Amino acid sequence: MTTTVASNVREISPSEVKAWVDSGSATLIDVREPDEAAAERIGCAKLMPLSRFDSTSLPPGRVVFHCASGRRSMEAAA
């Protein structure tokens, strides 16, 4: 299911994220806190906790945010 939130922000499927990351066309950013990421994480994701999030340190190009429920991902995207 794809939900458009803003012109350049949308929700995508895990398979789409995997294809983008595998092809090098996107970077996966984990915006959960370190303790959450330590318990379970996606190996290729770069940890950038929302509590210390700085959009100026994002890598160039397409980024995909992920968290536990989607709320923090939406905050980071905003």
Secondary structure, 3 states (H helix, E strand, C coil): CCEEEECCEEECCHHHHHHHHHHCCCEEEECCCHHHHHHCCCCCCEECCHHHCCHHHCCCCCEEEECCCCHHHHHHHC
